[in-house]
Amino acid sequence: MVNLKKYAARDICRIIGVPSVIALAAFVSMLIFSVEVTHQTEENTFSMLMDSAKQQVMLFDVSIEGQVNMLSTLADSIAKPVGEGRDLREFIPRLEVMKYSSNFTNVGITGKGGEGYISSGHHIDIADRGYFQKSMLFQTVVEKVKLGKVLKTPIFIISVPIVDNDRVVGILFGSYDFSQFKSIAKIDAFKGSSYCFIVDSDGDIVIGTDKRHFFTDGKLAEESLYSVNFLDELKNGTIDRRDSFDKFMNNFKSERGGMFGYSFGGSRRYAVYQPLGINGWVLFNMIDASSVDARKNKILYSAFVVIGIVALCSLFLVFCIYRLNAEKNRELRESEELYRVVENFTNMVIFDMSIKNDTIRYNENFEEMFGYKPRFFKFSELVENYAAIVYEDDLPMIDKMLNAIPVAECGSAEFRCISPFGYCIWMRIEYNKLHGEDGQVQRIVGRLTNIDDEKKKFQRLRLAAERDSLTGLLNRKTA
């Protein structure tokens, strides 16, 4: 009766506890899922931005290399006549052809003094320009010029030296306006919601996406946007992801890529950066966290709805199962209790070996019968080490019984068991195999019976029958 009351109390605890555990598990799952989705969303955002940035860098390199090759090919073809001092106006038609066969706004040529012409026919003097001076030193140059000689607007220049007999006799260059260079440099917004821009080694904006300011989203004039120093603006924000500002600056100055998140003026951004390998320029890709959060919140909402439905269905299912199985479980517990009581009334050790789980379970009589606790609780350990607990002369009998297990449904054997204290006890082991639905042996159930007294009594009787009661010598029949 006490045990039945204990089982009833346990049922009540389960009815209350299981739904509570399910509800708690659903809540914890929501929290973990929310954190994981946030983490994965950030990781995916950084990954997409970085992939986009790397692709843009690769396309930039290919585009610039293509433009340089065009200029270099023309420079090589006119090197000799330029070196001979031919009038540079003769080359204007060729410059014009290159202009219309490329993306250049203008194509120009100068002698070693810096004077020359562009494809429109205008005379120019660029001796004071940095790109001219660098190209005269055998360098290929990509450079931003704040004010062009002819157009009087910011332009981009690609220049190559004209080399004749190992000496620079002039330079050939192509110019772009902002929209053309943006096309060449592949400065595009990522899915229309990001900012893409290039900064120089000092942090000044070289070129960027549209006229949007990447901190405030405000509309700024072109000249205002490109007068902004990105590094100065970043100092006023808070970097809170991946990099500290010092680590970022170390990567930036060392021309290494990276990623970080930052907040500025109440707004949050995700940013990645990759060096272009030209002039210390670095490409940045940034995206507003609000556009990422909208997608993340949509995923979370759908997930929470699904988790909530699953939790409610689980609670309902648990309730139904308890209602349907209450009586069956009560009868089963009574049966198990009866089995346990009957099992412990016997003077035998009942064992249950699970082949699948590699376990051995004994009833409570083991320690009472042998005076010590079982040594082995795994079937594999018992098979490997049974020789240590069986008397040496009886090992062949146990070997024979074990070898018969695969083919015999049941078996038995009598043997002497060696206790941890060194004495022998006569035991009888009997077993039966239980099969699963697939026909394979799942368990071996059996019993161990202490027959030590029976064996010793038999030995005393046999000894008495074989010897003379007066002399103690073997009788005539035995002799």
N, C-alpha and C positions, 0 to 999 in steps of 0.2 A: 504494500500500500504506500509505503514511504517513497519507493522508487517511482510509482505511478504519479504521485503528487509532484515528484521532482521533474518527471517528464512533462507534466502539464505546465508547470512553471516555465520549463524550458521552451515549450511551444509558445507561451504568451510572450516570452522575451524575443523569440524569433519573429513573431507576428509584428511586434513593435520595432524590433531591431533591424530586420531586413529592409523594410521601407525607408527607415532612417538612413541606413547605409547607402541604399540606392540614391536617395535624395542628396546625401552628402557627396557621393561619388559623382552624381550629375553636376553638382555645384563645382566641385574640384576640377572635374573634366572641363567645364566651361572656362574656369580660370586658366588652367594649363593650356587649353586650346587657344584662348585669347592671347596669352603670352607667346605661344608658339607661332600663331598666325602673324602677330605683330613682328616677331623676329624674322619669320620667313619672308614677310612682305618687304621688310627693310633689306634683307639679303637679296631678294629677287630684284628690288629696285636698284640697289647698288650694282648687281650683276648686269642688269640690262643697260644701265648707264655706262658702266665700264666697257661692256662689249661695243656699245655704240661709239664710245670715245676711241677705242682702239681701232675700230673700223674707219672712223673719220681720220685718224692719224695716218692710217695706211693709205687711204684715198688721197689725203693731202700730199703725202710723199710721192705717190704715183703721179698726181697731177702736176706738181711742181717739177718733178723729174722730166715729165714730158715736155713742159714748157722750156726748161733749160736745154734739153736735147735739141729742140727746134732752133733756139738761138745759137747754140754751139755749132750746129750744122751750117747755118748761114755764116757764122763768124769764120769757120774754117774755109768756106768757099771764097770769101772776100779778103782773107788775110794777106795774100800776096799783093794784090793791087793796092790795098790800104797801106801796106808796108812800103810800097814804091812811091807813096805820096800822091796818089790819084785824088782828084777832087771828090769829096764825100757826097756832093749833090748827085753824082752819077748813080749812087746806090738807093736813092729815094724810091724809084719804082719797085725795087726788090723789097724795100721795107714795107711799101704799101701792099704788096702781094702777101707778105707774111702777116700783116695786120688782119687782112680779110680771111686768111686761112687759119687764124688762131683766135683766142679770146682777148688778145691785147687791145687796149684802147688806142695806144700808139706804140710804134716801134722806132727806136732812135739809134744813131751811130755817132760816135765822136772819135777824134784823133787823140793822140797821147797828151795834147794840151787841154782837152776837155771841151773844145768847140766842135759842133757838128750840127746834124739836122735830124728831125723826126719825120715820120711817114707823111704827115700833113704838109711838109715843106718848110715848117718854121725852123729858123736858126736858133740854136741853143748854146749856152755855155754852162756846163755843170762841173767845172773844175773844183768848186767848193763842196760838192756833194760827197757824202761818205761812201755811197756805193761806187762812185767813180774811182775814188782813191783806193778802195779795197780791190776792185777789179783790175786796176793797174798793177796790183801786186799779185796777179795770177789767181784771184779769188772769184768764185761764183757767189753772187750776193742776192739775197731776198730781203727787201727792206721796205719799211713804211716811211713815206715822206709826208710831212705835215702839210706842205704847200708845194704844188707842182709849179714848174717854170712857165708852162703855157696855160693850163687850165685853172691855176690858182686855187685848187682844192686838194684835200688829202688824197694821195694816190699810193699805190704799191708798185714797187720796182723789182724786176728780176734782171740782173746784169751779168754778162760773161765777158772775159777778156778776149781781144782779137790778137792772136799770137802768130808772129812770123819770124822764123829763124830764131826761136827761143827768146824772143823779146816781145813785150806787149806794145803794140802799135796803136791801140785804141780799144774802145769797148762797144759792145752791142747790148742794147737793153730793150725791154718791153715794159709798158706801164698798164695798170689796171685802175679803174675806179672802184669804189667800195663794193657795189653790187656784183661786178665781175669777179673781184677777188674772193668775195664770199662764196660764189659759185665754184671757183677753182679750189678754195680751201675746204669746201663741203661743210660750211658753218650753217647747219640746219637745226631747227628745234626737234627734239625727240618726241614724236607723236603729238606735236603741237602744244605741249604743256611744259616744256623744259626750256632752259636757257643754255645757250652754247656760245662761248666766247674764247678768245685767245688773249693772253696777257704776255707782256715781255718780262725780261728778267727783273725789272724794277717794280713789276706789278701793275703797270699802266695797261689799260685796255687797248689792244691792237685792233680787234674787230669782233663784233658780236652779233647775236640774233636780234633782228628788228631794231626797235628803239626802246625796248623795255629795259628798265633797270632791274637787275637781278636780285636786289634786296627788297625794294618797296613795290615793285610792279608798276611804278609810276611811269607815265609817258614823258620822256625827256627829249630834248632836241639832240640831234646827232652829235653836235660838238660837245654838249654837256655830258652825254654818255661816255664819250671817249676821253674825257678829261678826268674821269674817275680813276682813282688808284685802288685796285682791288684789295691789295694787302692792307692799306690803311682802313678801308671799310670793314674788312674781316676782323681787324683788331677790336672793333666796336661791337662785334657779335660774340656769341658763346659757342665754341666748338664742343660738342657733347657726344661725338661718335667717332670711334676709330683712332683719331689723331688728336693730340694736344696741338696748340698753336706752334709750339717750338718744334714738335716732330714734323708738323706740316711744313714749316719753314725750312727745316733740314732737308726734307724730300724735295721741296720746291727748288732750293738752291743747288741741290745735287742732281737735278733733272731726273727725279724718280717719280713714278706715278703713285697714286694713293686714293683714298676715299675718306669722307667724313660727313657728319651731320652737324648742322649749326643752326642757331636761332638768332634772329635779328629783328628788333622792333616788333616783337610779338609773333613773328612769322617763323616757320621752320623750313629748312631746306635740306635736301640730300645732295651731296656734291662728289664728283670724281674728277680726277685730273691726270693727264698724260702729257709727257714732254713731246714736242714736235721735232726736236733735234736740229732746229734752225734758230739762230740768234738767241738762244735761251728761251724761246717762246714755249708756252704751256697752254694746252687746250683744256678747258673746263666744261663739264656737262653738269647742269644742276636741274633739280625738279622741285616744285613746291610740294611740301608734305601733305597739304590739303587734298591734292588730287590723288595721292597714294592712300590717304586715310579713307577717302570715300569708297575706294574699291575694297579696302580692308574691312570697313564697317559693313559693307554689303555681304561679304563672306561670313563675318561673325554673326550677323543677324540670321542668315540662313542656317548656320551651324547651331545657333542657340535654339532655334525653332525645332530643328531635327532632334537635338539632344533632349529638349523638353518633352517632345512627343514620345521619344524612346523611353524616357524616365517614367512618364505617366503610364505607358503601355506595360512597362516592367512591373510597376506597382500593382496595376490591375491583374496582371498575370500571376504575380506572387499571391495576391489575395485569393484568386480563383483556385490556385494549386493547393493552398492551405485548406480552403473550404472542402475541396473534393477529396483530399488525402488525409484529412484529420482522423477519421475513423480507422482507415487502413493503417496509418502510422501508429495509432494507439495499439491496435492488435499486433502489429509487428514488434513494437517495443515490449509488449507483454510476452510474446513468444521468445524474444531475445533474452528477456530477464529469466524466463523459465529455463531456457537452454543453459544460461550461465550458471544458474543454481544447480541444475542437474549435473552439469559438467564438473562443477567443483565438489559435488558429493562423491564422485568416483575417486578411486585411489590410483588413477592412471594419469599420465601426462598426455594431453591431447595436443597435437601439433597440426599446423596448417601452413603448408609451404606454397607460396605463389611463384610459379615459374616465370610469369610475365614480369612481375615486379621485383623478383629476386629477393623475397623476404620470407622469414619464418616467424610464426606467431605461436606462443605456447599458452596453455591455461595456467592458472595460479598454482597448480599442484607441483610445478617443476621444482621450485626452491624448497618446498616442504618435503618432497621425496628425496632430493639429492643433497640438500643442505647447502646448496650454493646456486647462484643465478646462472641462467643459460650463457654459454660462451659465444654462440653464433646466432645471429639474427638475419643472416643472408644465406640463401641456398648455395650460392657459388662458394662462399667461404667454408661452409660445412663440407661440400664435396672435395675441396682442396685440402682440408685439414682434418678429416675424420680419423686418419691414422693416429693422430696424437691422442685421441680419447678412447680408442678401441684396443683391447688387449691383443698383443702381437699374434698369438695363435689363432685368434678369431677373425683376423683381417680377411682371409680368403672367403669366409662366409659373407661378410659385408660386401666385398667386391662382387661376389656372385649376385647378391641381391640388387646392387646398383646397376650392374650390367643388364639385369633383366627388366629394369624399369621401362625402357623404350618399347618392349614387346608384351610385357605382362600388365594386366589391369590391376592386379593386387599382388602382395607378397608379404613375407614375414621372415624373421630370423631371430636367433637367440645368440647373444654375445655378451662378453664381459666388458663393461665400461670402466675406464680408469678415472677416478675422481681427482680433483685438484690436490687432494690430500694423500694420494698415492695408493689407496686401496681399490680393489675391484668389486664391482657390483654386477650381478647377472641381470640382464635386461632382455625383454622380448619386444621387438618392434614389428608393427603390422601397419600396412598402408593400403590405400585405394586411390586411384587416379580419377580426377574429375575433368571432363572435356568441355570445351567451349562450343559455340554454335558452328565454328569452322572446323570442328573435329580435332583440333589440336589440344594437347594436354595443357590445362590452365593452372590446375592446383593438384597438390598431393596432400591428402588428409590421412592422418593415422594416429596411432597411440603408442606410448611407451609404457610397459608394465614392469614393475620391479618384481623379478622372480628369484631374487637372491635367496630368500628363506626357503623357497620351494626347492631350489637346486641344492642348497646345503643339506636340507632334510633328506633329499633323495640320495645324496652322497653318503650321509650317515647310515641310511638304511642299507645301501649297497655294501658299505664297508662291514656292517654287522652281518650281512648275509654271506659275505665272502670269508669271514674269519671265525675261528673257534672262540666261543664265549669265555672259556676258561684260560686257554693259553695265549689267545690273541694271534695265533698263527693261521695261515690260510687253511681252510678246511679241504677235505679230500676232493669235493666236487670242483671247487675253484682251482685247486692244484692240478 
